[in-house]
Amino acid sequence: MDGASAMEKMPVPSFKVGRIIGRKGIKIRELQDQSGAKIDITDEVNGDETMVRISGSSDQVADAQFLISQLLQDSEGFGNRERGPPQQRQFGEPILTFQIPEDKCGMVIGSRGSKVREIQQETGANVDVGRRDTAVNGQITISLSGDKDACMAAENVIKNLIA
């Protein structure tokens, strides 16, 4: 490695870590290739944030931090495009997050996401089921966003579904 070696830890909302990793790790490899830095998702969790370790030269670390920040900003509506009527497509930060047992997430997702879509259409809330590879102590995080009443309705539907 040329230049001064640097290592930074960047806090990332835990529910967005999957966006950095990407399907089968493709996105994190792409970020590493673009920046030249090494990016590791740590086990360090502080509240609702997970620490991401970035190492390389000072410039590589800065580039990686910029790319990750851009990815997280650009992905505000990630996974929600073309779902539900137009008024349901704009979602911000989660209003409600809760944990479910990892072995129950398939019941919430359904075949090819059919159950999640059904819950979203029925309640008007956006439902984001955490990835199994981000499970902590056998628990998966469910993030709900949209109207507060819609989120509460979606939480009730999900809890009844897995009960």
Secondary structure, 3 states (H helix, E strand, C coil): CCCCEEEEEEEEEHHHHHHHHCHHHHHHHHHHHHHCCEEEEEEEEECCEEEEEEEEEHHHHHHHHHHHHHHHHHCCCCCCCCCCCHHHCCCCCCCEEEEEEHHHHHHHHCHHHHHHHHHHHHHCCEEEECCHHHCECCEEEEEEECCHHHHHHHHHHHHHHHC
